[in-house]
Amino acid sequence: MRIQFLGAAGCTSGSCYLLAFGDKQVLVDCGLFQGPEELKQRNYGDFPFVPGEIDGVILTHAHIDHSGLLPKLTRLGFRGPIYATGVTADLCEIMLADSAHIQEMEVERKNRKLRRRGQPLLTPIYTVADAERTMEQFARMVYDEEIEVFPDLRVRFRDAGHILGAAIVELWITEGEETTKFVFSGDLGNLDQPIVQDPTFLTEADVLVIESTYGTRLHENREERLKRLAEVVNRTMERGGNLLIPAFALGRTQDILHSLRVLQDQGQTPPLTIYIDSPLASKATAVFRRHSQVFDYETREMIREQRSPFQGPGVHYTESVEESKRLNSISGGVVIISASGMADAGRIKHHLKHNLWRREAAVLLVGYQAEGTLGRRLQDGAQRVRIHGEEVQVAAEIETISGFSAHADQAGLLRWLRRFRHIGQVFVTHGEKESSEGFAELIRGELEVPVLVPQLDESFELKGTTALSTWDTHYRGFSVEDDFSGVCQVTKKAKVQFRGAFGYAHRRFKIPNNPYTAFNLGSARQFFAQVALARLGQLEGAEEPERRLAAITGEKAWEVVEREVLLPGKLGRTSYLYLDQLPAWAATGYTISPAGRPVENIYALPGDEPQLFAGAPDLVRFWQLLAQGQLLPAETVERLLAPYWDARLRVYKIEGRAPGAHVLFGGTLEEPMEVVVLSNGEQGALHAFEQLAALGKGGELSGSASGQ
């Protein structure tokens, strides 16, 4: 059997684990990527598997970083069941529809600009209709119920204590005579969290996948958390300012309401006027109220005594945009709880824009703030931030109370782990690199069990409790030259086999290359022009394809390539760019000076024409479209590619060069297999491509393919 980590590896979003056993494939979670741009781009690309071949999804909980790509999965052909608790299903009904609405609005806003420029239009990742259809595939589970999903797969959900409905997943997979028990922690909560029950303790796992969001940090205890919240509230009210609390609509908003009610009941704060300015939070709170039977004892007692944290004379839910805008005219004296929790989208940005510059105001961050988000910049002490295109001075008090996190901290995670009597293999996921690796080292020392921190897209063959990385085993001999800078990827049958990023995209600023960096294709852009000619029925005699394309159409060659290849191929991150106007996601090229030193190459290419830039995921998709006959008929593809056949490597090889760029991509049409090597330097690309082509074909490294 095999497990592949397609999200939440080296990051805290996009949770998605693919289990393959026998003739079945099952996903645990299918989440949206959030945070840095290079991660968010994964939301738009193809899945690294065939959606129609997935037999089922097991969903741990409703947070978008765990559930947010389910509508895309169903839109692209997944027809199996989605197993989740009843609460999670009810929450997903509102969460996925809201996510789809945001995407539709964002794409419409961007398309207005693109229409004015005459550029290709974007499409949303999925629509509200897609989200509604997805809900038809949910199969509702209850905690502690064990069911047989397939003859060789049993599943049981246990309470994770994270948000309402969140589950730890136990799976028993049988292959032959051997049964392996998997445990996926999902997102674990701490003990004594408000509203939710404590996480269930387990005792056995052959393979354990555990989150590490706070694997190297500790939260304040509950009493300290309430004390600090009271201090922030009282200071802000005494100054006459507004207290803004960016909070996730699901879970965190309800926790904050609970804590504010407790403080008011105890007389630790004055009676408060609280606005929940998030339609999604209002709907989520309504779901919470419908499922009060699964609340913890304390919250059930509060409701019985008519002290509900979700209702009261001081609690107001704003619905319309007009109501939200009216809050911006209030200069002080209110608490505004609004999404998003990382202050990166939603109504909270408007409130920050109207309050950050006020010295009497305060912003309270009560959850994890990912790298690259507005919340993280405020947390890190930014003095000025840009909101909706306008620079805003930060004069308000910025406070953080980590104890409100719905995630267990290091102590809580260890407390849960120590209850296990048997663990065969641990995978540490759902944390930034330092957190995952630090927590993994702690587990090794404390529990003396084998621990691995998987990379994004890495897969492991499992034999009992032994895990062997397919990257480590099959690609163990792969190496790059010391001065190679770029990205490599091998994909077979839509599954990533190997991926690596080396060197810097921008040396001056020490920005490393990542799997989604775009590179100048140099002369390889001529191949895209050949494809455009072929689509126009002009394949023969295309010695100078770009010049011929312009002569035939009377247009700029790149305009025709965009219309004939990039747009129908949905190659959204492949663009014609000017070298002196490169966006952050495109690599700057480096050429070697006569003195032998690397020199940044911005103006080395003559003329004022833009250059074609692409990343590895788009080139993989481009090759797949060719192999599947979706851009051109199969016989045309074979004629087009015939001159690019490399008899020694037994693959097609398209190569492009430019000052400060060397790229190779290609592969085979059967299966298909794709090999991509992109470099923003001039050294080592061919060496890397030859190795990966040999390994991808299942061969050994020898001769020039091994660098010998």
N, C-alpha and C positions, 0 to 999 in steps of 0.2 A: 504494500500500500504506500501511498505517497501523500505528503502534505506540502502545499505551496503557499507562501506568505505573500499575498497580492495587495496587502495594505497593512497599516498599523505596524510597519517594520521600519525602525529608525525614525518614526514619526508617530503622532497621536491621532491620525485621522485615516479615513478610507479603510476601516477594518474589513478584511475579507480573507478568508482562509479556504483553500480548495483541497478537499479530501477526495482522493481517487483510490478505489478499491474494487476488485473484481471488475465488473463491467459498469460500475456506478461512479458518478461524480456528484459530490454534495458540497455546497458552500455553507460555511458558518459566517454569517453577516455579509452584507454587500453595501458598504458605506461610501459616502461622498468624501472626497478629499478636500481639506480646508488648509489655510495657512499660506505658505510661500507659493508664488506663481507656478513654479515648476511642478509642484504637487497638484495644484488645481487643474493643470492642463490634462492630467490623467482622466479627469471626469469627461473630457470631450473625445478622447481616443477610443479605439476598439478595446474591448475586453481581451485580456490575454488568454482567453478560452472561447469556445463556441457556446453562446448562451443556450441554444437549443439542445445541447448535449448535457446540460446540467439537470440532474434528476430531482433535486430538492434543495431548499434553503432552510437553514436553521438560524433564526434571528434571536440574538441575545436581548436586545432592547430597542427602544424607538428613537434614540438619539440619531440625528442625521448622519453623523460620522460612522454609524453602524448600519443604517437602513437606507440612506439617501440615494443609492443607485439602483434600488429594486425596480422602480418604474422603467429605467433604461434597460434593465435585464429582461423584463417582460416584453418591452417594445421590440427588442431584438430577437425574440423567439423563445424565451424560457416559458414553459407551460406547466411546470411542476408545482407542488405545494410549498407554501412558506409557513413553517412551523413557528409559532410564537405564543406567548401567554395572551389571554383575552385582553388584559389591560394594554399590553404592547400593541395589539391589533387596533384597539380603539384610538390609541395615541397616534399610531402610524397613519390612520385615516386623515387626521388633521395635519400632521407633520409633513407627509409627502405631498399633500395638496398645496400646502404653503410653500414648500420648496419649489414645486413646479411653477407656482404663480410668480415667485421671485425670479426664476429663470426666464419665464416668458417676458416679464417686464424689463429685465436687464437686456435681453436680446433685442427687444423692440427699441429700447433706447439707443443701443449701439447701431442697429440697422438704420435708424433715421440719419445718422452721420454717414454711414456707408452708402446709402442711396444718394445723398448729396454729392458724394465723391465718385459715384458710378462704380463702386467696388462690389465684389460678391457679398451677398447677405449671409448672416449667420442663422443657425437654427438652434433652438434650446435643446439641452440635453434630453429633456422630456417635457411633456405638457401635463396640464391638470387632468385631461382625459386619460393620459397614460397612467397617472397616479390612481385615478378612480378604478381603472381596469385591474390594476395590480391588487387592489384590496379583495377582489373576487378569488384570489388564489391563497388567501390566508387560511390556515388550519389552526384553530385555537387550542391551546394547551392549558393545563392547570399545573400548579406547582406539585412536585413529588409524584406525578403520574408517569409511569414508564410505559411507552408504547413501542410497537414494532413498526418502523417506517418501511423497511424492506426486510426480506427474510434474513439478510446479513447485517442489518443495522437496527439497533434499539436506541431510544433517546429518552432522557428524563431532564426536566427543568427544575432547578432549585433556586430559591430566593437569593439574589445577589446583594440586596440591601443598598442598591445604587440609586435608582429612581423607581417609582412605582411600576411594577411589571417586569423589571429587569431580572435576568436569569443567568445563573451558572448553568452550563450545559454539560451533561454527562452523556457520552456516546459509547456504545459497545459495538465494535466492528469485527465481524468474523470472516476470516479467510482460511479456507481449508478447515483444519482442526483447531486453529488458534484464534482466540478472541482477545482483542486489544481494547482496553478501556481508555478513552480520551476524556479529558476534562478541560473545558474552555472556561476560564474565569469570567469572560466578559469584562465589564467594568465593575469592580468590587467596591462596595461602600464600607465605611467605618462602622464600628459599634456605636450604639446610642445616637444614631442619626434621627432627626425629627421625621415624623410621618411614616417612614418606611420601617419594615422589620429589619433585624440584624441579618447579615449574610449567613447562609447555611454553611456549617463546617462539614467538610468531607474527609475521608480517611484513606482513599486509595485512588491511584491513577497510574496507568502505565505510561501515558504521555500527557503532560500538563502544559497548557498554553496559558500564561499568566500575564496580565497587564502590569505596566511599571510607570504609569503617569507620574506618580510621586514616589518612585522607587528609591530616591536619594534624599527625600525631604520629609519633615514632620509638620503636622498641623497643630494649631493651638487646640487645647481641649475645649469641650463645649462651654464650660463656665467662662473660660478666658475669652472665647469667641463672643459670647453674649455681652460680657463686660466691655470689650473693645467696640462692639457695635453700638452699645449705649453711649460710649464716649464720643464716637464719631457723630451720632445723631444729635446728641446734646450740644456739642461744639458748633455744629452747623446751624442748628435752630437758634442758638444764642447769638450767632453772628448775623442772623436774618437771611441766610442763604438757602438755596435748594440743595438737597442731597440727591445726586444721581447715582443709581446703582445699575450698571449694565449686568444683565442676568439672562441666562438661558431661559427661554420660555417654558421649557419642560424640566421640572425638578428644582432648579435653583430659585426660580421666582417663588414657588410654593414654600421652599425652605425659608426664604427671607421673610415672607408674610408670616409664617409660623413664629419665627424668632421675634419679629416686631410686636406680634400680639402678646407673646410671653413677657417682653420688657414692659409693655404698657400695663398689662395686668399686675405686674409686680411693682409698678410705680417707679421704675428706673428711668423711664422717659415720659415726657408729657404726652397727652393724647395727640396722635399724629394724623395728618391728612396725607393719605397714600394714594398715588395714582399708578395703576398697572397699565402702562401705555404699550400694549402689544396685543393685537387681536389673537395671535397664536397663543399667547400666555393665558388669555381669557378662556379660550377653547380648551386648552390643556387643563386649566383649573376646574372647568366644568366636568371633564373626564375624571379628574381626581375625586370630585365630590360624588360622582356616580359609583365609584369603587371604594367608598369609605370602609367597607368591610375588611379590606386588606391593610388598613392603616395600623400603625403600632398602637399600643394600649393608651399611651399618653394623649395622642391626637384624637382617638375615639372618645376619651373622657372629655376633652375640651369641647367636642361637638355635642356630646350628651348634655353638658352644662351650658350649652348655647353660647360658647366662646369660640366659635369656629374661626380659625385663622384666615379663612378665605372670604368672610363676610363681616360686615360691621358698619357703623355709621361713618367711620373715617376711611373706608376702603372703596375706591372708585375704579371702575374698569372703563377705559376709553376705547371706543370702537372706530369711529370715523377719523379721517384725516383732519377734518376741521376741529374736532375735539383735541386731537394731538397738537395741532398748531396753536390752539388757545393756551396750552400749557407754557408755550414759549413767552407769553406775556406776563407770566408769574415770576417775579424777581426773587422771591424767597419764601421760606416757611413750609415747603412741601417736600415729600419724598417721592421721587419718580423712579419706578422700576421698569426698565425697558430693555428689549432685545436689540442687538445680539449681545451675548455674554462676553465676547472679546471686542466689542465696540467697533466691529469691522463692517457692519451693515445694519439696516433697519432704522427704526425711529430714534434709537439712542444717539445716533450721530447728529441728528438735528438738535437734540437737547444739549449735547456736548458743545456744539457750535454756538449755542446761545448762552452757555453758562461757564465754559472753561475760562474765559477771560475775566470772570467775576471773582474777586478775592474772597468774597463771603461764601461762595459755593464750595461744594466738595464732591468728589467722585470716589465711590467706594468700589473697588474691584474685589469680587467675591468668588472668583473661579480661576481656573487655569488660563493663562494668556499665552497663546502660541507665538512663536517667532514670526515676525513680519506683520502682526496685527496692530491696529491702533491701540488696543488695550495694553499690549506689551510695550509699545513706545511710551505710553503714559506711565506705566509701571516702572520703566527704566529711567524716568526723569526727564523726558523731552520737554524743552522749554517752549517750543512752537510745534504745532502739528498742522497738517493740511486736511481739511474736511470739505468735501464737495467742491474742490478746486480753490478753496480760500484758506489762506494761512491764518491760524488762530493762536494767539498767545495763551500759554497755560499759566494762569495765575491761581486757579482754584486749588484747594488742598486735594492731594491724591493719596488715598489710603488703600491698603490691601489687607484683607483678612482671609487667609488661606483655609481656615478651619471650616468654611462653608462648602468646600469642595465635596462633591458627591463621590469622589474617589477616595479609597483607603490610602493613607500615607504609608511610609515605609514600615512603621510599627504595626499598622493594621494588616498590611500584606503579609508580614512575617508571622503575625499571630495566626492568620488563616493558614499559612503554609505549615506551621509547626504541628497542626492537628493531624496532618497526614501521617499514616503509619508506613505507607509504601508509595514512592514515586520512582518511576523508571527513568524518565527523560523529561527535562523542563525546557520549554522555549519561552524566552522573555520578549514580550512585544509591547505595543501601544505605549511607547515612551520615546522621547527624544534620545539621541544616541548616548549621551552621557548618563542619562537616567537608567536606560535599559542595561548598559554595560556595567554601571556601578551596582545596580541591584542584582545582576547576574553573579557578580563576584561575591556579593554578600551571601547569596543562596549557596554558592559552592562552599564557602567557608562554614556556614551554619548547618546545612543539611547534608553536605558531602554527597551530592547527587550530580549527575552530568547535566550541564546547563549550556544552552546555545542561544545566541542572539542572532536571529536570522536577518539577512538583508532583504530589501524590497525585491519581490519576485523570486527569491531563492526557494528551491524545492528540496525536499528530503525524502529519500527512500527509507521506510521504516521496516525493520525486521525485529519483531518483538518490541523491546524497549531500546533498540539500537537505531540511531538516526545517522544516515550518511548523506551529506549534501551532494546533490547531483552536480552542482557547480564544482565542488572540491574534488569529486572523484573523476568525472569525465574531463573537466577543464583544468585539472591540477597542474598540468605542464604548461599552460598558457602564461606567457609573460610579455611585457612590452619593453621597448628600449627605454633607457633612462631619460632621454629627452623627448619622449612621446607625450603629446598633450592632445587629449580628445576623448571620444566616447566609442565604445564597442558594444555590439549586441548581436546575439544569435537567437533566432526564433524558428521553431518547427511546429507545424500544424497549429498555428496561432498561439503557441505556448512559448514563453520566454525561457530559453535554455541557459543563457548567460548574458550578463550585463555588467559593464564596468565603465567608470569615469576616471580620467587621469588628468593631472595638470590643471592649469588655470584658464578660465575663459577670459579673464582680464587680469594680467599680471600686476599692473600698477596697484590695483585695489584688492589683490589677493582673493578674487572671487573664483572659486573652483568650478571646473566643469561638472555638470550633473547629467543624468540620463536624458534630460529634455532640452539641453542646450542646443541651439540651432547653429549650424556651421555653413560657411560659404562653400557651395558645391563647385566653384571654379568652372572648368570646361565641361564638367558633367551636366551642366544645365542644358548643353546641346542635346542630351538624350531626352530631356523633357520636350524640347522642340521637335525631336523626331516623333515622339508619341503624338504630339499635337498634329503634325503633318499626316501621320497615319490615320488619325481620326477624321481628317479632311480628305482622305483618299489619295494622299500624295506621298506615299512611303518611298517609292522608287526614286533613286537619283538624288538623295538628300545629303550631298557632301557637306554643304554649309547650311544646316537646318534652320538656324535662326534667320539668316539672310534670305533663304528661300521662303520661310514662313512669312516674313515681312513683305516680300515681293508678291506673293500669292494673294495676301489679304489686304495689303495697303495699310496695315496697322503695325504698331510696335510688336515685336515678337513676344515680349513678356505679357502683353495684354491678351494675346491669343492663347498663350500657355495657361494663363490664369483662367480663361473662359473654358478652354477645351480639356484641361487636365486637372488643375488644382481645385476648381469648383466642383465638377462632377465627381472627383475622387475624394471630396471632403477632406482635403489636406490643409486644414485650417492653420497649421503652424508653419507651413511652407510659404515663403513670401519673397518678393523681390525688394531688396533693401539697398540703400546707399551706404557706402562704407563709412562715411563721416557722420551718419545719423542712425547708428545701430541701437536698437532697444536693448534693455538689460538682459533679455533672454538669448541674445545672439552673441557669439564669441568673436572677439577681436583676433585677427590673424597676426602671426609673428613670423617674419622672414629673417634669414641670416644675412648679416651685413658682410662686405668684403673682408672686414677684420675678424669675422667669425662670431660676432655677437648677435643674439636675437634682438630684432628691432620691431616695434609695433608697426604693423602695416595697415595704414588707413587710406592713403592716397596712391598706393603703388599701381593700381590698375588705371590705365588711361581712360579718358572719356567720361561722360556724365551719365552712363547707363547704370541702372541698379543691378546688383548681383543676386543670384538665387540662393537663399538660405533655407536649410531644412534640418530637422532633428531626426534622430534614429527612429522614433515611433512612426513618424509620417513616412519615412522611406520604407519601413517594414510594411505599412499599409499599402503604399504605392506598388510594391512588389507583389503583394497578395492580390491586389486588383488585377494586375497583369496576369498572374498565374491562373486566376479564376475566370479570365476572359470577360471581366466586367468593364474594362476600358476599351478593349479591342477584341475582335474575334481571335480564337486560339491560333488559327493558322497565320494570322497577321503578326501576333506576338512572336511566334517562332521565327518568322522571317526577319522581324525587327531585331531580335536578339542574336541571330546567328553570328554576326561579326564579333560578338562579345563573349563567345564561348572560350573558356580557358581549358584546353585539353589536359593539361597537367593537373590542375586542381579539380577538374570535372565539375565546374560551376560556371555560370555566367558572371562576368565581372565588368561593371561599369566603373571607370576611373576618371576622376577629375582633379585638375591641379590649377593653382593660381598662386601668386606670391602670398605666402602665409596661409596656404590651405592645401590639403591633400586628402581626398576622400575616395573611398571605394565602397560600392554596395552591389548586391546581386544575390546569387544563390541558385536554387534549382526550381523548376516548375512543378515537378512531382512533389507531393506531400503538402504544401511547398516548404522549402527552407529559405530563410533570409539571413544574410550576413551583412552587417553594416559596420564600417569603420570610418569615423569622421575625425579629422584633425585640424586644429587651428595653428599647426606648425608645419614643418616640411620633412620631419624625420619619423620613421618607424611605422607609418600607416600600412605600407605594403607587407611588412614583416608581421603585423598583427592580423591583417586580413588572411594571409596565407595560413597562419596557424588555425584561425577560427574556422576557415573553410574546411580544412582537413579534419578538425575535431567534430565539426557539425556533420560531416559525412560519415563519421564513425571511424575515421582512420587514425593512424598514429602520426606523431610529428617526426618528420625526417627531412633530410636535405635542406633546401632553402626555407621550407616551411617551419623548420625548427631554429633557423638562424645559424645553423652550423656551416 
